[in-house]
Structure formats: structure tokens, C-alpha cells
């Protein structure tokens, strides 16, 4: 019977390491050959560009910025020799739709170019494997400015939508139906520009006139200020004189009022007496009647003058009573317009 061999701990550890290494190697080989989980299903699409801007085979493909696939092949198009066709592969579950657009982009200046595919529109149908998707060609600059052709086309589409939204076509049809013309905004703007230009010209003329005559205008303003100052000073002096002589003035005004009343009363009595005398002379005959008839108009005019003088004196008395300062400052007679005589 052969003797049993005892393994040391070192030998046992070495054996375990060999077995583990063989298992890892077998799993790695199986993974390379496609064994294990199986191959992921993919879709292949193509996009045409006038320039690939440094894009290489095997470059990343990003969907909305997320890395999802690789560029498989780059070459001249068989249908159009003026463009370059790029074939790329992405997983089948990536929703590349008819609103998606491919472009060549670059994350930073230190990274390589990659193919960028936009997410498109969720309401658009999905592309199937082998479809050619829309593309935007970038120029050869470092920053990769997009092709302006696509931008202009999208801008025209947006403007058409704006015209529809504003109802310009409907307004034109309605105007044609009633025989009217649409308002030309350009003509309105031109008219407004002309009005503004005319107003600007007028303002410039006024400014030039003021500038040319600023010395005379300043002199007139200075004279007005001086006149205002002199008038204020004169009024202040006059008020001071009135304040200093208020008591004598009040007494004088009282006397003037009394004198005016007395004179008015006497004149009224005289006018009444003359009127009675005139009637008496008219009633008697002889020379007295002839005298009254000959000098009647003169006597009547004298009576009218006496009555007017009496009224003026009474009005003067009332004015002095109501406005004592009128003797100094002056006042406009009641009922008489400016400039009256």
C-alpha cells in the first residue's frame, strides 16, 4: 500500500491560485467569443456630410450627449460624390426618430470629434435600421459652426408659422373681399420717419435761433428781473409809507367819504331845484317861457351833468369805504373793461 502524501499549506495555496487563474482566463475567452450573456441587438444608420471635420472610424456616437455607439465606416457616398457618408451603430433601444439630426461635434478642444445625434421629437416615428437620418454639416473651424443653410431653413419655417399665427393671410383675404387695402406698415413707418425728421429740423432751427440771440435773450431776462425787483421794492416802500401814516390816512379817508356824501347830496338837491325851475319857466308865458324854450337843451345837459357828477361822487364814496387802499394803489372801476376810457 503506497504511503499517503501530505501537502503543505503553501502548496495548497499555490494550487488554489492556479485553479482561480484558469477559471478567470476561461471566462475572459468566453466573453470575447460572445459566450455568456449574448450579443446586444443594434441598429445601423447612415448620415451624409459635406465634410467630416476630423471624424475617424471608431469614434463615439452620442445620443443627446450620452455615449451610445460607435462609428463603423466613413467613405464617399455612392449616390452623390459631393458628400461623405458616415455609417454608425447604436443599440436598438435608442429611440432615433425622424426628428433626430446628426452632426459632428466635439466635447472640448482636447477630445476627439464624435457623432452627435439629437433626441428629436417624441411624437415622430422611429427610424428603422439602415435608414439615412437628417444631418447638419459643420465647417472646418475649431468650434465647428453649424451650416447656415439648415438654420435659414428652420428660420423660414418659424416665420411661416408666425405669419399663420398672426392671421396675416386671413386679414389679406378679408380686405380683398371688401375691396380695401391692407395697411402698409412700411409706408406708415416712412411717414412717421418724415414727421420725426421735420420735427427734428424745427427743433434744430429753434435751437440755432436761441444760440444766435442768447446774448439779447439774456439781456431781456436780466432787464425783466431788474424791473421786477424795482417794482417789488417800490411796493414795499409804498406799504411802509401806508403803515407809517395809517391813522392820518384813515382820518383823511373818513373826511373824504363824508365830503363826497355831502357833495353828492348837495348836487342832487341842486339838480332837483333846477328841474323844478325849468318846469316853472316852461309853464309861465312871456319872456320867461321864451327863455326856457331857447335855453332848454343847455339846462337839460346841465341837469344830466349834475346827476352824473352826483353818481360818480357816490360811487367814489362807496369805493373809498370798501377799498381805502384804492387812493394809493389804484383800482379798476366796476363794470369797465380793460382799456376803457
QUIPESUL-V794915 format. One record per residue. N is the residue number from 1. RES is the residue in one small letter. PSI is psi in degrees with one decimal (999 if undefined). Layout:
n = {N,N}
res = {RES,RES}
psi = {PSI,PSI}
This chain:
n = {1,2,3,4,5,6,7,8,9,10,11,12,13,14,15,16,17,18,19,20,21,22,23,24,25,26,27,28,29,30,31,32,33,34,35,36,37,38,39,40,41,42,43,44,45,46,47,48,49,50,51,52,53,54,55,56,57,58,59,60,61,62,63,64,65,66,67,68,69,70,71,72,73,74,75,76,77,78,79,80,81,82,83,84,85,86,87,88,89,90,91,92,93,94,95,96,97,98,99,100,101,102,103,104,105,106,107,108,109,110,111,112,113,114,115,116,117,118,119,120,121,122,123,124,125,126,127,128,129,130,131,132,133,134,135,136,137,138,139,140,141,142,143,144,145,146,147,148,149,150,151,152,153,154,155,156,157,158,159,160,161,162,163,164,165,166,167,168,169,170,171,172,173,174,175,176,177,178,179,180,181,182,183,184,185,186,187,188,189,190,191,192,193,194,195,196,197,198,199,200,201,202,203,204,205,206,207,208,209,210,211,212,213,214,215,216,217,218,219,220,221,222,223,224,225,226,227,228,229,230,231,232,233,234,235,236,237,238,239,240,241,242,243,244,245,246,247,248,249,250,251,252,253,254,255,256,257,258,259,260,261,262,263,264,265,266,267,268,269,270,271,272,273,274,275,276,277,278,279,280,281,282,283,284,285,286,287,288,289,290,291,292,293,294,295,296,297,298,299,300,301,302,303,304,305,306,307,308,309,310,311,312,313,314,315,316,317,318,319,320,321,322,323,324,325,326,327,328,329,330,331,332,333,334,335,336,337,338,339,340,341}
res = {x,x,x,x,x,x,x,x,x,x,x,x,x,x,x,x,x,x,x,x,x,x,x,x,x,x,x,x,x,x,x,x,x,x,x,x,x,x,x,x,x,x,x,x,x,x,x,x,x,x,x,x,x,x,x,x,x,x,x,x,x,x,x,x,x,x,x,x,x,x,x,x,x,x,x,x,x,x,x,x,x,x,x,x,x,x,x,x,x,x,x,x,x,x,x,x,x,x,x,x,x,x,x,x,x,x,x,x,x,x,x,x,x,x,x,x,x,x,x,x,x,x,x,x,x,x,x,x,x,x,x,x,x,x,x,x,x,x,x,x,x,x,x,x,x,x,x,x,x,x,x,x,x,x,x,x,x,x,x,x,x,x,x,x,x,x,x,x,x,x,x,x,x,x,x,x,x,x,x,x,x,x,x,x,x,x,x,x,x,x,x,x,x,x,x,x,x,x,x,x,x,x,x,x,x,x,x,x,x,x,x,x,x,x,x,x,x,x,x,x,x,x,x,x,x,x,x,x,x,x,x,x,x,x,x,x,x,x,x,x,x,x,x,x,x,x,x,x,x,x,x,x,x,x,x,x,x,x,x,x,x,x,x,x,x,x,x,x,x,x,x,x,x,x,x,x,x,x,x,x,x,x,x,x,x,x,x,x,x,x,x,x,x,x,x,x,x,x,x,x,x,x,x,x,x,x,x,x,x,x,x,x,x,x,x,x,x,x,x,x,x,x,x,x,x,x,x,x,x,x,x,x,x,x,x,x,x,x,x,x,x}
psi = {125.4,152.4,141.3,141.3,127.8,130.9,140.7,167.2,-35.8,-41.0,-39.3,-43.9,-40.3,-38.0,-40.9,-41.2,-37.9,-42.6,-43.4,-42.5,-41.2,-40.0,-42.6,-41.7,-40.3,-39.8,-38.6,-43.9,-40.1,-38.2,-39.7,-38.2,3.2,13.7,164.2,-111.7,-19.8,162.6,139.9,136.1,136.0,162.5,145.3,130.0,163.6,154.4,142.0,139.6,150.4,-21.0,141.8,-4.7,39.7,12.2,137.1,161.8,140.9,1.0,157.0,149.9,124.9,136.2,106.0,28.3,-8.9,130.1,121.9,-20.2,-165.7,154.7,127.2,-41.0,142.6,128.6,171.9,144.1,142.6,-24.8,-31.1,112.6,-8.9,-1.1,160.8,130.0,131.3,122.5,134.0,158.1,133.2,157.1,150.1,-21.0,-0.4,121.1,68.4,116.7,178.7,-7.8,-5.6,144.6,132.5,141.9,159.3,123.3,-179.5,127.3,-44.4,173.9,-19.2,-6.5,162.1,167.8,149.8,165.6,119.9,128.9,124.1,160.2,-15.9,-142.7,134.1,-20.9,-6.4,147.2,155.1,148.5,152.0,160.6,133.6,-8.5,153.7,124.9,161.2,153.1,156.7,124.0,130.6,159.6,-173.0,9.8,166.6,-39.5,-14.1,67.0,132.0,160.5,128.7,-18.8,-47.1,-37.8,-43.9,-40.4,-43.0,-37.9,-41.3,-38.8,-41.8,-41.8,-38.9,-41.5,-36.4,-40.7,-41.6,-42.1,-40.7,-11.9,31.9,-42.5,-41.3,-39.8,-39.2,-42.5,-40.7,-39.3,-40.3,-34.6,-35.6,5.1,23.2,165.4,145.1,146.9,126.0,104.5,-30.9,-41.0,-40.5,-44.2,-38.2,-41.8,-43.7,-38.7,-40.9,-42.9,-44.3,-38.3,-42.1,-42.8,-40.5,-41.2,-41.9,-44.7,-39.0,-39.2,-45.5,-43.1,-40.6,-39.8,-43.8,-39.6,-41.4,-32.5,25.8,-31.1,-46.0,-41.6,-41.0,-38.6,-43.5,-43.6,-41.9,-41.3,-41.3,-40.6,-42.2,-43.0,-42.6,-41.2,-42.5,-41.0,-41.5,-41.7,-42.6,-42.5,-39.6,-43.2,-40.7,-42.9,-37.7,-42.7,-42.2,-42.6,-40.0,-32.5,31.5,-44.7,-50.7,-37.8,-40.2,-42.0,-41.7,-41.5,-39.3,-43.6,-41.9,-40.2,-44.9,-42.2,-40.4,-43.1,-44.1,-44.4,-40.1,-43.0,-43.9,-40.9,-39.2,-41.8,-40.4,-42.0,-41.1,-41.5,-42.8,-38.5,-41.8,-42.0,-42.2,-40.5,-35.9,-43.9,-34.6,-30.1,-27.9,161.4,-166.7,-149.1,-34.9,-42.3,-41.7,-39.5,-42.8,-39.0,-36.5,-42.1,17.1,-48.8,-39.9,-42.8,-38.8,-39.6,-37.3,-40.7,-43.1,-41.0,-39.3,-41.6,-42.6,-41.0,-38.9,-42.6,-42.5,-41.3,-40.0,-40.3,-40.2,-41.0,-43.4,-39.3,-43.3,-38.2,-39.3,-37.8,82.7,-31.3,-7.2,-25.1,-28.7,-49.7,-27.7,152.6,154.1,127.9,143.6,139.6,1.3,127.0,163.0,132.6,4.9,159.7,999}
